[in-house]
Amino acid sequence: MKEYLRTFRLLVSLAVLLSFSLPGAEGLHAYVLPPEQLLQFMVPHFSKFDTLVVKHAVERETPEGVRHFEEILTLKSPDLLHSETRDPFATQGRVVDRSYRRLFFVKSFADVSVLLSSAGVDMEKTSFTRVDGTITYLIGDRGPEHPRLALEKARFLPVLYVYPSRLAGYSDLVTVTFRDYRQVDLGWYPFEILCVSEGGWAERYRIESIQVNVPVQPSLFRQVQEEPRPEASPARDEKIDAIINTFERKYGQ
């Protein structure tokens, strides 16, 4: 029995030694697909979308408190958005940069490459990470202060997107988490979306219905109004931290 155990240990030791000494073995184990290939796998999930009409329930947190309301978004490729809600007070003082929606209308690698590059994502860096316990490919710098995109390893669907807010002069980062993807007609769409901004707002969207490639009136998009920005206050940073911490506790970010 002792001789058997000694032989077994020797074989295990040799196997471990060979795994480190074989040329290219370590590189093969740690290989990460390049950004070009990752994004080419992602694009077909959304390339057939031209219009989307999304009805969702919104939970909005700001330094002033929490508000719940329903909203209908009419989206048209590549970057048109019309928002409608029956709550006249829901949008008062509301600052929402939903640039993430452009991910759902990319038609090619060139489209998504321009989108990510303009958001400051480092297209030369890829690595593995985890988002909500799911193994993902990360495109961009790993630091929390850097723009980046994480794709689910199994299906190459976006699960995390961090980008600078255009409404705040690119000074604030918006962190978006995509969950509960479902196949809709010709592609995929997340039925739960969490948005947290350093600018002082956080929103959670629960999709109630979605229509794909239905005709929409061009007049909906003729008037683009920039939402007002809230006044800064001495306690603003503390309130923003409180909002982020609340969303992290609620939804496990």
Steps between C-alpha positions, in 0.01 A plus 500: 500500500784738590673422171176580313461836675863588429455421131175702485667806655788471254264490202304804627823694550616415147165608355517837677861550392416424138204738501736786587790395278320427171545790250186710473305307763464795734406737220237259371336477843483878544404591143236771467326570170595836344246787513431477126387140526301555820305788348440314175334227706292763683370698200264236351292505820390858418575568133141429386348767726386819330235620747404395852198609703567412862257535789667471839448565868752748640634523853692824528721600794636852546619704799138617528354150538354204305236518228321221309338552162443341161672622185480419130819537298488518122846429360620521143837408358759626549447757776144635514292487819154619600384464859138510614350470850161574651652628825550877449737515797714199408743695283536813711871559555574171326845462345534171314777410257382180333772479238521128575196453274726541196642156572168352390520650152854418388508354150868416465833484679573849367185638669574357842870583471421868440248499786743351753798705386302824527403396855867461590511119516856374443453268203848352542429334835300183569487275804274270697288624791173422677177701505231382743691173526499443122829452313537776242742643248602855594591750231681803639695584813409309817511805730163619639563850368542385138238448225458130414267238356452148636352223282354179636743220412232252395294717262706818446217719631584830676459467878685815612570831326676796661521825304531877559177700507455734206242703693754578771778597264663155526597570862278228652509127434178305447508132599237280335434136589291288261313197634234245402564490126215359295473428130267747331418448135832536317731566793546523877407766756560526878177507699668657803740795476672680787655844445709684756662838431764687691291804410243425770232273354429129480225317315377144470295395197273194496382428146126442473467473122712552192418539130764446235522680164155655512439821298555818703417860422810705404339804666562339840870575466490852352529682830788394719486662841787476741380426848590756769798435722457521877679765699808382686496506879768459770359161598468379141785245510368343821150471354633345179703245697185415696305440176770273360525305826121458513486357147794267573325363808166458320617346177837346579725710278 
